[in-house]
Amino acid sequence: MIGVGIAFVVLGLIMLFVIPWVGIPVGIVGLLLAILWLAGFGRRAARSSDTVDRRV
């Protein structure tokens, strides 16, 4: 997800100079995806230690 976010930011910056009304929303979507990734959304949940097989 971070790759898609960075790609949208770069694409938004490029489009900002070509078609500004397209580049700005694309850049904002990229920033939102990057922020969500940094916040931890889209990652797999950690396994709890309760499911560990404790055979002796």
CNS distance restraints for C-alpha pairs under 8 A (distance, minus, plus):
assign (resid   1 and name CA) (resid   5 and name CA) 6.24 0.50 0.50
assign (resid   1 and name CA) (resid  33 and name CA) 6.99 0.50 0.50
assign (resid   1 and name CA) (resid  34 and name CA) 7.55 0.50 0.50
assign (resid   1 and name CA) (resid  37 and name CA) 6.69 0.50 0.50
assign (resid   1 and name CA) (resid  42 and name CA) 7.32 0.50 0.50
assign (resid   2 and name CA) (resid   6 and name CA) 6.15 0.50 0.50
assign (resid   2 and name CA) (resid  33 and name CA) 6.93 0.50 0.50
assign (resid   2 and name CA) (resid  34 and name CA) 5.56 0.50 0.50
assign (resid   2 and name CA) (resid  37 and name CA) 6.15 0.50 0.50
assign (resid   3 and name CA) (resid   7 and name CA) 6.06 0.50 0.50
assign (resid   4 and name CA) (resid   8 and name CA) 6.14 0.50 0.50
assign (resid   4 and name CA) (resid  30 and name CA) 7.24 0.50 0.50
assign (resid   4 and name CA) (resid  33 and name CA) 7.64 0.50 0.50
assign (resid   5 and name CA) (resid   9 and name CA) 6.31 0.50 0.50
assign (resid   5 and name CA) (resid  29 and name CA) 7.40 0.50 0.50
assign (resid   5 and name CA) (resid  30 and name CA) 4.16 0.50 0.50
assign (resid   5 and name CA) (resid  31 and name CA) 6.40 0.50 0.50
assign (resid   5 and name CA) (resid  32 and name CA) 7.54 0.50 0.50
assign (resid   5 and name CA) (resid  33 and name CA) 4.97 0.50 0.50
assign (resid   5 and name CA) (resid  34 and name CA) 5.08 0.50 0.50
assign (resid   6 and name CA) (resid  10 and name CA) 6.21 0.50 0.50
assign (resid   6 and name CA) (resid  30 and name CA) 6.14 0.50 0.50
assign (resid   6 and name CA) (resid  31 and name CA) 7.72 0.50 0.50
assign (resid   6 and name CA) (resid  34 and name CA) 6.95 0.50 0.50
assign (resid   7 and name CA) (resid  11 and name CA) 5.99 0.50 0.50
assign (resid   7 and name CA) (resid  30 and name CA) 7.15 0.50 0.50
assign (resid   8 and name CA) (resid  12 and name CA) 5.80 0.50 0.50
assign (resid   8 and name CA) (resid  26 and name CA) 5.89 0.50 0.50
assign (resid   8 and name CA) (resid  27 and name CA) 5.77 0.50 0.50
assign (resid   8 and name CA) (resid  29 and name CA) 6.90 0.50 0.50
assign (resid   8 and name CA) (resid  30 and name CA) 4.48 0.50 0.50
assign (resid   8 and name CA) (resid  31 and name CA) 7.90 0.50 0.50
assign (resid   9 and name CA) (resid  13 and name CA) 6.22 0.50 0.50
assign (resid   9 and name CA) (resid  26 and name CA) 6.86 0.50 0.50
assign (resid   9 and name CA) (resid  27 and name CA) 4.44 0.50 0.50
assign (resid   9 and name CA) (resid  28 and name CA) 7.36 0.50 0.50
assign (resid   9 and name CA) (resid  29 and name CA) 7.70 0.50 0.50
assign (resid   9 and name CA) (resid  30 and name CA) 4.76 0.50 0.50
assign (resid   9 and name CA) (resid  31 and name CA) 6.44 0.50 0.50
assign (resid  10 and name CA) (resid  14 and name CA) 6.31 0.50 0.50
assign (resid  10 and name CA) (resid  27 and name CA) 7.33 0.50 0.50
assign (resid  11 and name CA) (resid  15 and name CA) 6.00 0.50 0.50
assign (resid  11 and name CA) (resid  23 and name CA) 7.21 0.50 0.50
assign (resid  11 and name CA) (resid  26 and name CA) 7.16 0.50 0.50
assign (resid  11 and name CA) (resid  27 and name CA) 7.10 0.50 0.50
assign (resid  12 and name CA) (resid  16 and name CA) 5.83 0.50 0.50
assign (resid  12 and name CA) (resid  22 and name CA) 7.49 0.50 0.50
assign (resid  12 and name CA) (resid  23 and name CA) 4.16 0.50 0.50
assign (resid  12 and name CA) (resid  24 and name CA) 6.05 0.50 0.50
assign (resid  12 and name CA) (resid  25 and name CA) 7.37 0.50 0.50
assign (resid  12 and name CA) (resid  26 and name CA) 4.89 0.50 0.50
assign (resid  12 and name CA) (resid  27 and name CA) 4.18 0.50 0.50
assign (resid  12 and name CA) (resid  28 and name CA) 7.89 0.50 0.50
assign (resid  12 and name CA) (resid  30 and name CA) 7.87 0.50 0.50
assign (resid  13 and name CA) (resid  17 and name CA) 7.15 0.50 0.50
assign (resid  13 and name CA) (resid  23 and name CA) 6.26 0.50 0.50
assign (resid  13 and name CA) (resid  24 and name CA) 7.75 0.50 0.50
assign (resid  13 and name CA) (resid  27 and name CA) 6.61 0.50 0.50
assign (resid  14 and name CA) (resid  18 and name CA) 6.91 0.50 0.50
assign (resid  14 and name CA) (resid  23 and name CA) 7.09 0.50 0.50
assign (resid  15 and name CA) (resid  19 and name CA) 5.40 0.50 0.50
assign (resid  15 and name CA) (resid  20 and name CA) 6.32 0.50 0.50
assign (resid  15 and name CA) (resid  22 and name CA) 6.55 0.50 0.50
assign (resid  15 and name CA) (resid  23 and name CA) 4.36 0.50 0.50
assign (resid  15 and name CA) (resid  24 and name CA) 7.90 0.50 0.50
assign (resid  16 and name CA) (resid  20 and name CA) 4.27 0.50 0.50
assign (resid  16 and name CA) (resid  21 and name CA) 7.43 0.50 0.50
assign (resid  16 and name CA) (resid  22 and name CA) 7.05 0.50 0.50
assign (resid  16 and name CA) (resid  23 and name CA) 4.20 0.50 0.50
assign (resid  16 and name CA) (resid  24 and name CA) 6.17 0.50 0.50
assign (resid  17 and name CA) (resid  23 and name CA) 7.69 0.50 0.50
assign (resid  18 and name CA) (resid  23 and name CA) 7.88 0.50 0.50
assign (resid  19 and name CA) (resid  23 and name CA) 6.19 0.50 0.50
assign (resid  20 and name CA) (resid  24 and name CA) 6.07 0.50 0.50
assign (resid  21 and name CA) (resid  25 and name CA) 7.15 0.50 0.50
assign (resid  22 and name CA) (resid  26 and name CA) 6.39 0.50 0.50
assign (resid  23 and name CA) (resid  27 and name CA) 6.04 0.50 0.50
assign (resid  24 and name CA) (resid  28 and name CA) 6.21 0.50 0.50
assign (resid  25 and name CA) (resid  29 and name CA) 6.17 0.50 0.50
assign (resid  26 and name CA) (resid  30 and name CA) 6.28 0.50 0.50
assign (resid  27 and name CA) (resid  31 and name CA) 6.23 0.50 0.50
assign (resid  28 and name CA) (resid  32 and name CA) 6.19 0.50 0.50
assign (resid  29 and name CA) (resid  33 and name CA) 6.22 0.50 0.50
assign (resid  30 and name CA) (resid  34 and name CA) 6.22 0.50 0.50
assign (resid  31 and name CA) (resid  35 and name CA) 6.10 0.50 0.50
assign (resid  32 and name CA) (resid  36 and name CA) 6.08 0.50 0.50
assign (resid  33 and name CA) (resid  37 and name CA) 6.16 0.50 0.50
assign (resid  34 and name CA) (resid  38 and name CA) 6.24 0.50 0.50
assign (resid  35 and name CA) (resid  39 and name CA) 6.14 0.50 0.50
assign (resid  36 and name CA) (resid  40 and name CA) 6.37 0.50 0.50
assign (resid  36 and name CA) (resid  41 and name CA) 5.50 0.50 0.50
assign (resid  36 and name CA) (resid  42 and name CA) 7.89 0.50 0.50
assign (resid  37 and name CA) (resid  41 and name CA) 5.42 0.50 0.50
assign (resid  37 and name CA) (resid  42 and name CA) 6.63 0.50 0.50
assign (resid  37 and name CA) (resid  43 and name CA) 7.84 0.50 0.50
assign (resid  47 and name CA) (resid  51 and name CA) 7.67 0.50 0.50
assign (resid  48 and name CA) (resid  52 and name CA) 7.98 0.50 0.50
